[in-house]
Amino acid sequence: MTTSVDTVPAPDAPASIQPSGTASRQGGGLIRYLIVRFLLIFPTIFILVTLVFFLMRATGDPITAAQGGHVPPAQLKHLIHEAGYDRPLIVQYLQYLGQIARGDFGTTFTDHQKVTTVLLTYGSATLELAFYALIVAFLVGIPLGLLAAYIRDRWGDAVLRILAVLFYATPVFFSGLLLKLIFASWLDVLPVAGRASTSVELEMQLLPHPTGIYLIDAFRTGDPAAVPDVLEHAVLPAVALGLLTAGVFLRLVRTNVIGTFNTQYVDAARSRGVGEFRLVTKHAYKPALIPIITVIGLQIALLLGGAVLTETTFEWKGLGFQLNAYLGSRDFVAVQGIVALLAVIVAVVNFIVDVIAALIDPRVRF
């Protein structure tokens, strides 16, 4: 009897010490993880900027590409020398890295604007479109993914998986043209192009300090018809771009929800008589959303890349639309600067997403 009483406190001592040690290890793991992820931003940007620089230079110097055939050879040679494009390539590369380190991404040849100014002018439109597309991806991909998990291994599940592949594999410009044909041409229920009607755009331009995000500016006008008009113009481009990411979310949710069915807490809920539908929508739903957060950063890069074609298809005058115009005029300095800036944005967004994922799911840190 004495032995049993003496041995009772023994397990309590290490148990009281273990949580604090575990907490400190977890805290150290989080800090170490965040530091590593933050430091990875710089080599990522460096590699992308380097690739863009040398790929652009493979076609020749930017002045010859933009002005060749439009100015006399003597003047062209003078312009090349004045801009420093006749120097060794490695010298130009080091100078370009120095400019980027100072926040200078160059000046466009076409309209003589700073690339950072172009980003501030047109970036808000691309940001707004990416936001709409992400909403479409969530509204389509997550419910269909849950449905596919609920009817797994049936013919409906196979149809949804094929649909996910089609969403992801269909080119954005093709789905955009198809949506325009059906809803703008045949049914005539949605606008065919643009971000808003001409009258609404004029109202927003008269606002003091417009944000460039039409939904916010439409609210500021006080016109009851402005907000519906902006949203109507956003439907088709948002759906065309959002379905691209919806296919990824659909397959990801389906796979992770089915994976959670093998966990002990789901088995415990099933043993208590919880129905299959409730298991999917309540017990297996939230854990399956964690992987989606971790891939949102990658999807932002996909949305920004798809925005180039989407904005061109729907004449949505954002950064992608302007980038396509610079490509048409062979303004390689503008293209190089915009792509470098987008690389910085994508790297930073990925870091933020990694931080959120690490805070939500401790398994990500290790």
N, C-alpha and C positions, 0 to 999 in steps of 0.2 A: 504493500500500500504506500509505504514511504517512497519507494522507487518511482511509482507512477506519479506521485505528486511532485517529486523533484524534477521529473523529466518534462512536466507540462510547460514551464516557461522557456525551455531550451529552444523550441522552434520559433518562438516569438522574437527572440533577439535578432537572428538574421533576417526574419521577415520584415522587421521594422527598418532594417538598414537597406534591404534590397530595393525598395521603391525609390529611395533618393538616389541610389547609385544608378538605377535604370533611367531615372529622369535626367540625371546629369549626362549619361551616355547619349540619350536621345537628343538632348539639347545640343551637345557637342556635335552629334551627327547632322543635325539640321544646319548649324552654322557652317560646318565644313562643306556640306552639300551646296549651300547658297554661295559660298565663296568660290567653289569650283565652277558652278554654273555661271557666275558673274564673270570670272576670268575667261571662260570659253567664248564670251561675246567677242572679245578682241581678235582671236585667231579666225573666228568665223567671218567677221567683217573683212579682215585682211585678205583671206582667201578669195572671197567673193569680189572684192574690189580689184584684186590682182587679175582674176580671170576676166572680168569685164574690160579692164584696161588693155590687156594683151590681145583679147579677141577683137576689140575695136581697132587696135593698131594694125592687126593683120590685114585689114582692108586698105591701109594707107593712112596718111595724116588727115585729120578732120577738115582742114581748110580745102585740100584738094577734093575731098569727097563732097563738100558742100558747095564750093565755088568753082571747081574744075569745069572748064568750058564756058563759064559765064564772064570771066575776066581775062585780060591779056596775060600771056605767060610771064612777062616781066613783073607785072603787078602781083600775080599769084606767088611767084618766088619771093617777092618782098614781104607779102603777108605771112608766108610760111616762116621766113626768117624772123620776122617781128614777133610772132607767137612762140618761137622757139621750137618748132616742130622739125627743124633740120638738125637738131642736136641728137646725140646718141640716145637710143631708146631707153637705156638704163637711167640716163640722166633725167629724161622726161618722166620716167616712172617714179623716181625718188622725189622729183619736184611735185608730182601729183599727190603722192602720199603726204608730203609736207602741207599742201593746200588743204587736203581732207582733215589733217590733224588740226588745222586752224578753223575748220568749219566752212571752208570755201570749196564748193563743189563745181565751180566753173561758171561761165557765162555762155548762154546760147548764142549761136550764130544767126539763127533765124530772126529772132525778135530782140536780141541783145538784153535779155533778162538774166538775173542771177537764178541759178537752178533752185536755190532755196526759196526764192520768190515764187517760182513756178509751183513748187510743192505747196507753199502756203495758199496760193491762189486756187489751185485745182485739187489739192489733196483732200479738202473737206468733202467734195462731191464723191470721191472714191471711198472715203471713210464712211459716208452715209450709205452708199450702195453696199459695202461690205457688211455693215450692220444689218441692213434689211435682209441680205442673203443669208446671214448667220441665223436670223430669226426663222426664215423659211426652212433652213437645214434642221433646226431644232424641232419645228412643228411637224415636219414631214418625217425626218429620220428616226427620231426617238419613239413616237407612237408606232410606226411601222416595225421598228426593231423589237419592241415589246410584243407586238402582235405575232411577229415571226417566231419569237421564243415561245409564245403561248401555244401556237399551232405547229411546233417544231416537228420535223420529219413527216409532214403531210404535204399534199400537193400545193396548198396555199403558201406554205413556207418556201417551197421551191420557186413559186412565182415571185414572191417578195425578194428572194435572193437574186433571181435573174433581174428583177427591177432595179435592185441596188447596183448591179454591175452596169446596167444600161445608163443609170443616172451618172455614174462616175465616168463611163467610157464615151458617152456622147459629147462631141465637141460643143463648147458653149455657143459658138456662132451658129451652129446648126439648130440647136434647141431654141435659140433666140429667134432665128428666122421662122421656125415652125410655130412658135408662140405668136409671133407677129401675124403670120398668115391666118391662124385660126381666130385669135381674139381681136385683132385690129382690122384685118381685112374682111374675113368671112362674117364674123359675128358683130364687128364694129361696136364693141363694148368697152374697149380700153384704148388709150392713146398709143400711137405707133412709135413715137420717139420723143426725146427731150426729157427734161427734168420737171417742167411745169408749163402751163399755158403762157403765152406771151403777156397777157394782161397781168397774171399773177407775178411773173418775173419782174415786170415793171414796178409793181407795188413793192416787191422786196428790195429792189435796187434803190428805192427812195428811202428805205429805212436808214437811220443813223447807225453806222458800224454793223453792217450785216455780217452774220457769222459764216455764210457760205453753205451752211447746212440748211437746206430748204425747208425741212419740217419745222425746225425751230423758227426760222424767219417767217414761215407761213403763219405760225401762231402769233408772232409779233405784229403782223399786219392788222389783225383784228377783223379781217375779212372772213366770214363764215364759209365761203366757198374755196378759200385758199388751201386749207389743210386737205380736204378731200381731193382737190385737184393734184396736189403734190403726191399724195398716196397712190392715186390712180396711175400716175406716170411711173411710179416706182414698182408697180406690181410685176410687170413682165420682165424687166431686167433682174429684179430680185429673185424671181422664180427660176429664170434661166441660170443664174449664177448659184443660187442656193441649192438646186437639185444636185449640182456637182458634189457638194459636201454632204448632202443628205444621204447619198449612197454610202459614204464612209460611215456616217453615224448609224445607219440602219444595220449594217453588218457588225459594227463594233458593239452596239447595244445587244443585238441578238446573241453574239458569241459570249459576252460577259454575263448576260442574264442566265443563259444555259449553264455557264460555268459555276455560277453561284448555287445552282440546284444541288451540287454535290457537297456543299458545306454543311457543317453540323447544325447550325442554327436553323437552316431551312428544313433539314430532316426533323428537327425538334418541332418546328411549326407544323410540318406535315403529319407528324405523329399525334398532334393535338387536334387533328381533323380540319386544318385550314385548307380551303379549296385551292385548286391549281391557279385559278385566275387571281385570287388574292395573294398567292405566293409570288406571282410575277409582278403584280402592280404595287405590292407593299414591301415584301421581304427581300426580293431579289432586285428590285428596281434601283434603289439608291446606291448600293455598292457598284452596280453596273455603270453608273454615271461618272464615277471617278476616272476611269480610263479616257472618257471623252474630254475631260478637262485637260488631261495631259497631252492630247493631240490637237487641241484648239490652236495652239501656236503654229503647228504645221499647216493647219487648215487656213490660217490667216495668210500664209505665204501662197497657198493655192488660190485663195480668193483674190489676192492682189494680182496674181498672174492671170487669172481668168477675167479680171476686171478690164484688162486691155482689150480683149475681144468683145466682151459684153458692152462696154461703153462705146466701142466703135459701131457695133450692130445697132444699138438703140440711140446713138448720138447723145449719149449721156456725157456731158462735157466735164469729165474729171481728169485725173492724172493719166489713166490709161488711154483716154481719147487723145490727150495732148501728146503722150509718148508716141502713139501711132502717127500723129501728124509730124513729129520730129523725125521719125524713121522715114517717112515719105519724102521729107526735104533733106535727108541725109545729114541731119544735124547731130553728129556723133557725140559732140561735147554734151549736148542736152541729154541724149540717151544715156551716156555713160554716167552723168551726174545723177539723173533720176534713178537709175538702177542701183547706184551706190547708196543713195538715200533710202531706197526701199529695202536694201540689204540691212541697213542700220535699224530701220523700223522693225523688220521681221526678227532680227536678233534680239532686240529689246523686248518685243512682245513675247517671244519664246521664253526669255528669262522671267518675265512677270508671271507667265502661265506656270512655269516650273516652280516658282515660289508658292503660288496658290495651291498647286498640286501637292507640294511637300507639306504645307500646313494642314491640308485636308486628310491626306493619306500618309501616315508615317513610313509605310513600306517603300515609298518613292525615294526616301533619303538614303537608303542603304543599298 
